[in-house]
Amino acid sequence: MDTIILGDVEITRVIEQPPAGLPREFVFPDVPRQAWEANESWLAPDHWNPEQDTMQAVMQTWLVRSGGRTILVDTGIGNGKERPYMPFFAHLDTGFLDNLARAGVRPEDVDVVVTTHLHGDHVGWNTRLEGSAWVPTFPNAQYLLSRADFDYWNPLNEHRTRAGRGMQNVFEDSVAPVHEAGLITLWEGSHVLDGNLRIDPAAGHTPGSSVLTLTSGTDRAVFVGDLLHSPLQFVEPDHCPSFDEDEAAATATRRRVLGWAADHNALVLPAHLAGSGAAEVRRDGEKFEIKEWAAFA
């Protein structure tokens, strides 16, 4: 498995689905191809396929060991989910739990599940199908979820969302069963996990999006979920994907978090980057540039 150590914290990359191409115009409809071509020398081939004009994305979970606890940051798409309006998330049969086992973790070993935001590709393995019922995959875990996202995506609250029908069934099969089992902790403001880890609000992609900040010894890192979908957003932080609920807020949050990462020499770990999967950045005027890729690949 791909593992690095930061201070007293161990981080392992656990793959659910290997890199696959998504149509660039579907993910970033408002970003012209020219912006990708201007950065082709380092975006291709890991992050952009110029011939097919596809953006490479990977489905993965960050496994974090800190303070004697086993922590998962996001849980991917899940197997056997009914996603009528997101067919590439529907009826999967992946070896995610086998990959987790290869990292030395059984479902019952997981102590904490951190949800950066409530989208279908971040909460899917919260549950697994047992007979005809969805049950918590990690029965001994505390599932941490922002109250803002829980309320926003709860279909009983009838919010009008940009994702629309793309979120059909997600709350019902991947969140509600865990909540009914009494395993979800809804946090507000900030949430401290231990002396190394803290969750903070990072609204924009969704109202309750959050980042998990690691501070251990002299090392720093930040797990940013879908604050970035492509490394192009390191150098062009104002570019937004079609999935952001509030693009202005997402842009402001992205600039703030990347600024903190640059000023603190922190590793930035998004949810879906292919290749090395994470990077350190530095300031480049009003933008940022990649200083060094992580050692995962």
C-alpha positions as CSV (number, residue, x, y, z in Angstrom):
1,M,0.0,0.0,0.0
2,D,1.1,3.6,-0.5
3,T,1.9,5.0,2.9
4,I,3.7,8.1,4.3
5,I,4.4,9.3,7.8
6,L,3.9,12.9,8.9
7,G,4.9,13.5,12.5
8,D,3.1,10.8,14.6
9,V,0.5,10.2,11.9
10,E,0.5,7.4,9.3
11,I,-1.4,8.1,6.0
12,T,-2.3,5.3,3.6
13,R,-4.0,5.6,0.3
14,V,-6.7,3.0,-0.2
15,I,-8.0,2.8,-3.8
16,E,-11.7,1.9,-4.5
17,Q,-11.4,2.5,-8.3
18,P,-8.2,3.2,-10.2
19,P,-7.9,6.3,-12.4
20,A,-10.6,6.7,-15.0
21,G,-11.4,9.3,-17.6
22,L,-14.3,11.7,-17.1
23,P,-15.3,14.1,-19.9
24,R,-13.5,17.4,-19.2
25,E,-16.5,19.4,-20.4
26,F,-18.7,17.5,-18.0
27,V,-16.6,18.2,-14.9
28,F,-15.4,21.7,-15.9
29,P,-17.9,23.1,-18.4
30,D,-16.9,26.7,-17.8
31,V,-13.2,26.2,-18.2
32,P,-12.0,26.3,-21.8
33,R,-9.7,23.6,-23.2
34,Q,-7.0,26.3,-23.7
35,A,-6.5,26.4,-19.9
36,W,-5.7,22.7,-19.9
37,E,-3.5,23.0,-23.0
38,A,-1.5,25.7,-21.3
39,N,-0.6,23.3,-18.6
40,E,-0.4,20.1,-20.7
41,S,3.3,19.6,-19.9
42,W,2.5,18.5,-16.4
43,L,-1.2,17.7,-16.5
44,A,-0.7,14.9,-19.0
45,P,-0.9,12.0,-18.8
46,D,-1.8,11.5,-15.1
47,H,-4.4,14.2,-14.8
48,W,-5.6,15.0,-18.4
49,N,-5.7,12.9,-21.5
50,P,-5.5,15.5,-24.4
51,E,-6.4,13.0,-27.1
52,Q,-9.6,11.9,-25.4
53,D,-10.1,15.2,-23.6
54,T,-10.8,13.5,-20.4
55,M,-9.9,14.4,-16.8
56,Q,-8.4,11.5,-14.9
57,A,-9.9,10.9,-11.5
58,V,-9.5,8.1,-8.9
59,M,-11.9,7.0,-6.2
60,Q,-10.0,6.5,-2.9
61,T,-10.1,6.7,0.8
62,W,-7.4,8.1,3.1
63,L,-6.6,5.8,5.9
64,V,-5.2,7.7,8.8
65,R,-3.7,6.2,12.0
66,S,-3.3,8.7,14.8
67,G,-3.3,8.5,18.6
68,G,-3.9,4.8,18.5
69,R,-7.0,5.1,16.4
70,T,-7.9,4.0,12.9
71,I,-9.6,6.8,10.9
72,L,-11.1,6.8,7.4
73,V,-11.4,10.1,5.5
74,D,-14.4,9.6,3.2
75,T,-15.7,6.2,2.1
76,G,-16.1,6.3,-1.6
77,I,-19.0,5.1,-3.8
78,G,-19.8,1.7,-2.2
79,N,-21.1,-1.5,-3.8
80,G,-24.6,-2.2,-5.1
81,K,-25.9,1.3,-4.8
82,E,-28.9,2.3,-6.8
83,R,-28.0,5.6,-8.6
84,P,-30.4,6.1,-11.5
85,Y,-29.0,9.6,-12.3
86,M,-25.3,8.8,-11.7
87,P,-24.9,5.6,-13.6
88,F,-21.1,5.4,-13.2
89,F,-21.8,5.1,-9.4
90,A,-24.5,2.5,-9.8
91,H,-24.3,-1.3,-9.0
92,L,-20.5,-1.4,-8.4
93,D,-18.8,-4.5,-7.2
94,T,-15.3,-3.4,-6.2
95,G,-12.7,-4.9,-3.9
96,F,-12.5,-1.9,-1.6
97,L,-12.8,-3.9,1.6
98,D,-10.2,-6.3,0.3
99,N,-7.9,-3.3,-0.4
100,L,-8.6,-2.0,3.1
101,A,-7.8,-5.5,4.5
102,R,-4.4,-5.4,2.7
103,A,-3.7,-2.2,4.6
104,G,-4.3,-4.2,7.8
105,V,-7.8,-2.9,8.6
106,R,-11.0,-4.9,9.0
107,P,-14.3,-3.1,9.1
108,E,-14.7,-3.6,12.9
109,D,-11.2,-2.0,13.4
110,V,-12.3,1.4,12.2
111,D,-12.7,3.9,15.1
112,V,-13.7,7.0,13.2
113,V,-15.1,7.9,9.8
114,V,-14.6,11.5,8.7
115,T,-16.9,12.8,6.0
116,T,-15.5,15.8,4.2
117,H,-18.9,16.3,2.6
118,L,-22.1,14.4,1.8
119,H,-21.9,13.4,-1.8
120,G,-22.5,9.9,-3.1
121,D,-18.8,9.2,-3.9
122,H,-17.8,10.1,-0.3
123,V,-20.3,8.2,1.8
124,G,-21.0,5.1,-0.2
125,W,-19.1,2.6,2.0
126,N,-20.7,4.0,5.1
127,T,-23.1,1.1,4.6
128,R,-23.2,-2.4,3.0
129,L,-26.1,-4.5,2.0
130,E,-27.0,-7.3,4.4
131,G,-29.9,-9.3,3.0
132,S,-32.2,-6.5,1.9
133,A,-31.1,-3.9,4.4
134,W,-28.3,-1.4,4.4
135,V,-26.3,-1.6,7.6
136,P,-23.2,0.3,8.8
137,T,-20.0,-1.1,7.3
138,F,-17.9,0.0,10.2
139,P,-20.0,-1.0,13.2
140,N,-17.6,0.3,15.9
141,A,-16.9,3.6,14.3
142,Q,-18.0,7.1,15.2
143,Y,-19.1,8.7,11.9
144,L,-18.4,12.4,11.9
145,L,-20.6,14.5,9.6
146,S,-21.3,18.3,9.6
147,R,-24.8,19.2,10.7
148,A,-25.0,21.7,7.8
149,D,-24.5,18.9,5.2
150,F,-26.8,16.5,7.1
151,D,-29.6,19.0,7.1
152,Y,-29.0,20.2,3.6
153,W,-29.1,16.8,1.9
154,N,-31.8,15.3,4.1
155,P,-34.6,14.9,1.6
156,L,-37.2,15.6,4.3
157,N,-36.0,19.2,4.3
158,E,-36.7,19.5,0.5
159,H,-33.8,21.8,-0.3
160,R,-33.3,22.8,-4.0
161,T,-29.8,21.7,-4.8
162,R,-27.5,22.0,-7.8
163,A,-26.9,18.3,-7.7
164,G,-30.7,17.7,-8.1
165,R,-31.6,14.1,-8.8
166,G,-28.0,13.1,-8.9
167,M,-28.2,12.6,-5.2
168,Q,-31.2,10.3,-5.3
169,N,-31.0,7.5,-2.7
170,V,-27.7,8.6,-1.3
171,F,-29.0,9.9,2.0
172,E,-31.5,7.0,2.3
173,D,-29.0,4.2,1.8
174,S,-25.7,5.6,3.0
175,V,-26.5,8.1,5.8
176,A,-29.9,7.3,7.3
177,P,-29.0,3.7,8.3
178,V,-25.9,4.9,10.1
179,H,-27.9,7.7,11.8
180,E,-30.6,5.3,12.9
181,A,-27.9,3.0,14.4
182,G,-26.8,5.9,16.6
183,L,-23.3,6.1,15.1
184,I,-23.3,9.6,13.6
185,T,-22.0,12.6,15.4
186,L,-23.2,15.8,13.9
187,W,-20.6,18.6,14.5
188,E,-20.8,22.3,14.2
189,G,-18.1,25.0,14.3
190,S,-15.0,22.7,14.5
191,H,-14.3,19.3,15.8
192,V,-11.1,18.1,17.4
193,L,-10.3,14.4,16.9
194,D,-7.0,14.3,18.9
195,G,-3.8,16.3,19.4
196,N,-2.9,15.8,15.7
197,L,-6.2,16.3,13.8
198,R,-9.0,18.9,13.7
199,I,-12.0,19.3,11.3
200,D,-13.0,22.8,10.2
201,P,-15.8,24.1,8.0
202,A,-14.9,24.7,4.3
203,A,-18.2,25.6,2.7
204,G,-18.8,26.1,-1.0
205,H,-18.6,22.7,-2.7
206,T,-21.5,21.8,-0.3
207,P,-22.8,23.9,2.6
208,G,-21.2,21.6,5.1
209,S,-18.0,20.8,3.3
210,S,-15.0,20.5,5.7
211,V,-11.3,20.0,5.7
212,L,-9.3,17.8,8.1
213,T,-6.1,19.5,9.2
214,L,-3.1,17.5,10.5
215,T,-0.6,19.2,12.7
216,S,2.0,16.8,14.2
217,G,5.5,17.9,15.2
218,T,6.8,20.0,12.4
219,D,4.6,18.4,9.8
220,R,1.4,19.8,8.4
221,A,-1.2,18.5,6.0
222,V,-4.8,19.2,5.0
223,F,-7.3,16.7,3.6
224,V,-9.5,18.9,1.4
225,G,-12.1,16.5,-0.1
226,D,-13.5,18.0,-3.2
227,L,-12.1,21.5,-2.7
228,L,-10.0,20.5,-5.7
229,H,-11.1,18.0,-8.5
230,S,-8.0,18.6,-10.6
231,P,-4.5,19.9,-9.9
232,L,-5.3,22.6,-12.5
233,Q,-7.1,24.3,-9.6
234,F,-3.7,24.6,-7.7
235,V,-2.6,27.0,-10.4
236,E,-6.0,28.4,-11.4
237,P,-7.9,28.4,-8.1
238,D,-10.9,30.3,-9.5
239,H,-11.8,27.4,-11.8
240,C,-14.9,25.6,-10.5
241,P,-16.4,22.2,-11.4
242,S,-20.0,21.7,-12.2
243,F,-20.5,20.0,-8.8
244,D,-20.0,23.1,-6.6
245,E,-23.2,24.1,-4.9
246,D,-21.9,27.7,-4.4
247,E,-19.1,28.6,-6.7
248,A,-18.2,31.9,-5.1
249,A,-17.9,30.4,-1.7
250,A,-16.0,27.4,-3.0
251,T,-13.5,29.7,-4.7
252,A,-13.0,31.8,-1.6
253,T,-12.5,28.6,0.5
254,R,-10.1,27.1,-2.0
255,R,-8.0,30.3,-1.9
256,R,-8.0,30.4,1.9
257,V,-7.1,26.8,2.4
258,L,-4.4,26.8,-0.3
259,G,-3.0,30.0,1.2
260,W,-2.8,28.3,4.6
261,A,-1.1,25.2,3.0
262,A,1.4,27.4,1.2
263,D,2.3,29.4,4.3
264,H,2.6,26.3,6.5
265,N,4.4,24.0,4.0
266,A,1.4,21.6,4.3
267,L,0.7,18.7,2.1
268,V,-2.7,19.1,0.3
269,L,-4.6,15.8,-0.1
270,P,-7.7,16.1,-2.3
271,A,-10.1,13.2,-2.7
272,H,-9.7,12.3,-6.4
273,L,-6.3,13.2,-7.7
274,A,-4.6,10.5,-9.8
275,G,-0.9,10.2,-10.1
276,S,0.8,11.1,-6.8
277,G,-2.5,12.0,-5.3
278,A,-1.3,15.0,-3.2
279,A,1.1,17.9,-3.4
280,E,2.7,20.8,-1.5
281,V,2.2,24.2,-3.0
282,R,3.7,27.7,-2.8
283,R,2.4,31.1,-3.6
284,D,2.7,32.4,-7.2
285,G,1.4,36.0,-7.0
286,E,-2.3,35.7,-6.8
287,K,-2.2,32.0,-7.6
288,F,-0.3,29.0,-6.5
289,E,2.1,26.5,-8.0
290,I,3.1,22.9,-7.2
291,K,6.2,22.8,-5.1
292,E,6.5,19.0,-4.7
293,W,4.3,16.0,-5.4
294,A,3.7,13.5,-2.6
295,A,5.5,10.2,-2.5
296,F,2.4,8.0,-2.8
297,A,2.8,7.1,-6.5
